[in-house]
Every structure is written in C-alpha cells, then in structure tokens.
C-alpha cells in the first residue's frame, strides 16, 4: 500500500483550491482548540463535538452553511430552521434517506455506474468526476421527483454552491460575488421547476447531495487506486468505504457562529464568535491512513458526517453510493492517469480524474 502517494495527491486539492485556508488549518492543527480574535478553531474530537452539540448556534448568520442556504432559496430551509420546524424537517428527510429510500434510489445510480464504467473493460479512459456528477445529479433528481437531466442538475448545483461558498471562506465578499450567487441560485431553482425564488428545501438538498458526492467520491476512488486498496472492495467494502470517507472528509470543515456563550474543549466561546469546526482533523484524517483491516472506531469515522442534531441525514446514501462505486471499479483495478484540481469548487475536489484499467 502506497499511502504516501495517495496522501500527496489528495493534498493537491487543498493546495490548489483553498491554499490559504489549508495553510491556516495545517499551522494550527496541533492545538485541540485555538482562538484567533473572534474565531475559534476546533480540531480535536472533543472540541468538534462541543461545537456541534453544546454551543447554541446561529443558523442564519453570515458566512455559515445556514446563512448561505437561506440566501440560496429565501429561507425556511433545514439549515436555518429552529425548534420543532427543524426537528420535523430532519425527521422527514431522514425517512426519505433511510434504508427504504436508499433501496429505492439504488437502481438509479447503479444504472449510471454500469453504463459509465463499461469503457474500462475495453481499455478506454473514464473521468470519475463526470461519472460522479451524473450519478449524483440523477439520484438527486429522483429523490426530489424532478423531471430534469441529472448532469444538467449537477452543473447548476455545483455552480450555485461555488458562488455561495465565497461567504464561508476568509476574505472580503464583493458585491459582484453576491450577484453571482443570486443568479446561480435562481438558475438552479428554475431548473428544479420552482421558479427563481425556489421552494428552499429542494435547492438545498440538490446542492448538498451533489456537491459532497462530486467532491468526495472521486477523491476516495483516487486514494483507493494510489494505495492499491482494491482487494478490500471485495473483502470488506463497508470498512473500506468508512475509512476512505474518514480520510478524505468531503466536507472538511463546518463554519458556524455562536448564538450564546459556551465552551469547546475548555475554550470559552462568546456570543457572535465564529467557529471553524474541522471535521477532517476531528476524524484523524491528517495523521491516520485508511486501514480497512483495522478501521478507526465508528464514533470517530462518523464525525465527517457531523454529530447529534447536526448529523448529516444523507450519510447512509453517501456510504452506499461510494461502496457500490468501489465494488464496480474493483474488477478493473483502475489507476489514475491524470488528476486536475478544481480551483472553483465549493469543496476540495478534482475538476477531472482520468482513470484506466491496469
């Protein structure tokens, strides 16, 4: 297993797309939690969990996931709701993405995999990023009951997320950035058939499901190929999936704002403090290579999907899609021929990942 090659390649998606942010996180990761002015950076599992479960959060603050989601479709979303509304929406979404929901959607992405991976058997090259985009777009369209082409939906959702992501990152957000975000959101909502203002939930689900899949799935496949973990896809596919998701952490950090005082791993948090909850460090992605034969405890590997009331309801779906992709690729044992980082994506990922059978 060549984890050095895999780790070097995966690091490129950070260095090319979000170099300043990656440098900041790398420089501070030896501290469990660190305050820099009005920002608290949480690296340790305890600090990360405290930030999600023990500190009241402002769901609509500027520069947070909820704030961006609210501007994406006018509010009323899962990310910016409070109390009973929030819990009710999460229950409904969890039911649609539970075991029965995943079983209903599975034939859709498997059909995409069967068709898009077939060229490998003929010795041709495939672009795993494009496969992931079609796979995630078709799945999201079926989940939402939208009569729209999966690749077109994926393009619109990725564009909207990239425009909105500027509000998450350090730096100044300029007026033309906000205009671009509004226009991208309007195009997505029109594509979903809900008009420029959208119905909120559909747009949020499309953005979340598609962007995490297009960012995370190709990175996991590249790591699997570089470290030659293909045997595990047949022997322990669930363990391989959990370990690859842990080290690639498709959503590497969660930006939040404290709505009331609290503390994270002993560090006091004030109302209005900005929290940067680093999922990839909490899950040990920076120091422990994936090992399906000796995987990290579930309570650690699951941190990449959040925790408590902020756990990702799509975790089961994400695991199933990656497991099926790895299982379908394993007989070909593909290797990476070319990888180009995406400098504009909302999440660290590849713009293209060309692979061919060995």
N, C-alpha and C positions, 0 to 999 in steps of 0.2 A: 504494500500500500504506500502510495506516494502522496502523503498529505501535505508535504511542503509545496509541491506543485499546485495542488488544489487550493491551498490557502493563499498562495501568491496570486493565482489567477483571480480568486474571489475578492481579494483586496483591491483589485483594479476597479471594481465597480464603485467603490467608495472614493478612491483617489481621483478618478476621472469625473464623477458626477457631483460629489459633495466633499471636496477636499478640505475645506476649512472646518466643516463640522466634524469630519472624521479625525482631523488633527486634534481638535479640542477634546473629543471623547477619548482618543488614544492617550493624550497627555494627562488626563485626569482619572483614568480607569483604575489606578492603583488605590484610590481612595474610595471607601464604600459609599460615601456621600460627600459632596463638596458644594459650598455656597460661593458663588461669584456674583457679588452685588445682590440684585433681586432675583437671581436664578439659582435654583438648587438642582444639582445634577446627581441623580441616584443611580449607582452602579450595582450595588450588592443586591442579592435576592431579598434581603430584609427591607432595604430602602425602597426597592421597586414595589414590593407588596404593600408597604406602608403608604406609598404614594397613590396606589390604586384603591386601597381598602380602608385606610384610616384618616386620610385627609379629605375633607369636603372639597369638591371640585366645581369650578365654574364652567358649566357645559357650553356656554355661548361666548366665552372670552376670545378676543382677537388672538390669532396665532395658535389656536388649538384645533383639534380634529372637529369638535362640535361647532366651533365658530365657522370653520371652512364649510362644514356640511350645511349649516344654516344658510350661508350665502349661496351655496350651490343650488338650493331649491326653496328658499324662502322660509326656512324654519319648520318647526313641527317634526323634526327628524328624531330618529332613535338616539343620536348622539347629543341632542340638545334638550331632550325632554327631562322632566323631573318627576319624582314620586311615582304615583300609580300609572301615569301615562308611560313613563319609561319602562316600568316593570311589565306592563301589559304588552307593549310593542316587542320587548325582548322575548316574552313567552311565545307570542305569535310567530316571531321569526325563528325561534329555536325549534318550534314544532315543524315549520316548513323545511328546516335544515337538519332535522333529526334522522334517525335510521330509515324511516319510511320515505322521507323526502330525498335522501341521498340515493336510495334504491330506485326511486322514480327517475332521477336525473342521470343516473349512471350510464344507461344506454346511449345517451346523447354524447357524452364526452368519449365513450369507448368507440363510437362510430367515427368520431373525428380522428382518434388515435389510429384506428385500423386503416383509414384512408391516407392520413398524412405521413404515417411511418412506413408505409408499403415501399417507397423508393429505396429504403435501406437495403432490402433484400436484393435489389437489382444493382447494388453498388453505387447508388446515387447519394448525393448530399441533401440533408434537410436542415431547415432553420428552426431550431427548437423554440425560439421566441415567437415566430409566426404561428407555429403549432399551438403554443400556449395561448396566444391571443385568440385564435379561432375556438379553441377548446373552452376557454373561459367565457368568451362572448356568447357562444351557443348555449352554454349552461345557464348563464345569467338571463338570456332571453327566455329560455324555457321556464326558469324559476319565476320570472316576472309576468309570464304569459304575453310577452311582447312579440308581435309579428315583425321581426327585424333580422337582417343578416348578422350573424354572430361577429364576423370580422369588422363590419361597419360599427357595431355597438362597441366593440373593444377599442377601436380607434377613437371614437368620441369620448369614451370613459377615460382613456389614458390621457387624452388632451386636456380634459376638464380637471383631472387630478394634478397634472403637471402645472397647470396655471394656478390652481388653488394652493399648491404646495409652497409657493413662494412666501405665504404668510406663516408657514411653520418654521422657516429657516432664519438664522441670524442675518441681519442686514436690513436695508430700507426697502419697503414696498412702495413702488412708484405708482402714480395714477394709471399709467398705461398697463401695468401689471393687473390692477383690479379690473380694468375694462376687458382685458383679455380673458380673465377668469369668468366674468359675467357672460361674455359672448360664448365661451366654451360650454358653460353650464346650460345656456339657452339652447345651443345646438344639441346637446345630449338629451335634454327634456323633449325637444321636438321629435327627435329620433324615437324616443320611447312612446310617442303619441300622446303626451300630456301637456303640450303647449310650452311656450318659452318659460313660464313660471314653474312648471312641473308639479308633481304631486309629492315631492320630497322623498318619501321612502324608496320609491323605485330608483331614482337617480343615485341616492346614497348606496343602495345595495349594489347597483351596477358598478359604481366607482370602486367600492371596497372589494367586491369579489374579483373583478377583472384585474385591478392593479396589483393586488397581492399575488395573484396567480401568475401574471406575466412577469413580475419581478422575481418571485420566489422559485417557481418551478424550474426555469432554465438554470438558475444558479445551483439548485440542488442536483440537477442532471449533470452539469459540468463538473461539480465536485465528485460525484459518483464515478464519472468517467476518468477524471485525473487521478483519483486514488484507487481506481480499479476495484470498486466495490460491487461489481455486477453479480457476483456469486450470491451475495446476501439478498438480492432481489428475489431469488427463488427460494432461499432457505429461511430468511427472516424478514419478509418485506415490510411488516409493520414497524419492526425495530429500526430498519434502515431508514424508513420514512421519518420516524420520530427524531433520529439522530441528525439526518440531513436538514430537517426543518430547524432543529436547535442551533446548528452551527451557521446556517445561512440567515436565520431570523428575518423573514421577508419584510416585516415592519420593525426595523432595528431600534427605533425609539418612539416614545409616546410623548408629545408635548401637551402639557396641562397647565392650568392656573388654579391656585388655591382659592377657594371661596371663603375660607375661615382658617383660623390658626390651627396648627397641628405639629406633627414632627415625623420625620422619616429617618429611621435607624438612629435615633437620638439627636438628629439635627433639627432645631426649631424651624418651623415654617410659618410665615406671616401671611395674612390675607393679602391677596394680589401677587404673591410670589409666583414666578414662573417655574414649573417643574419640568425637567427633562428626565424622563424615566427610560433608562437604557435597557431595553429588553435583551439585546444580544449579550451584554455583559452579565445581566442577572442570570441568564441561562448558561453562562460559561462558554459562549461561542468563541471568545478570544483566547482561551487557554486550553481547552479540551477538544481534541479532534473527535470526529464521529466514530463510534465503535459499536456496530450493531451486536457484536458478541458480548459486550459489556456496556450497555447503554446507561446514560445518566438516569437517575430516578425520575419517574413521571412528574413528580411535583416540581422538578427543575425544568425538564424539557417542555412542559406545558406553559411555562412562563412566556414563551414567544407569542402565545395567544391571549395574554392578559391574565386577569385573575378576578375572582369574586364577581361583583355586579358588572365589572368591565371586561369579563372574559369574552373572547370572540365567539359569537354563535355559529360562525362558519368553520370552526376548527375541524369538525368531522368531515365536512365536504372537502376541505383543503387536503387533509390526510388521504382521503380516498382517491382524489384526483392524482396526487403525486404517486401513491402506491401503484395505481393502475398504469401510470406513465412509465415508471421504472420497470414494472413487470413486462410491459410490452417492448421496452427497449432492450432488456437483458439478453435475449437470444442473439441480438446483433452485436452486443458489446461495443457500442459506438465510441469513437474517440473525437475529441474536439479538433477541428481543422482550423477554425477561425472564430475569435470572440471579439466583439466590439462593444465597449461600454456605452450605455445610454446617458448622455450628458444632460438630458432634459426631463428625464422621468421623475415622477413624484417619489419613487422608492429606488434604492440602489438596484440596478439591474443591467441586463445586456440589451443593446439595440439589435444585435444579431448574434446568434450562436450556431455556427455551422458545424454539423457533425456527420460522420460517415462510419459505416461498419468497418471493423478492423479486417 
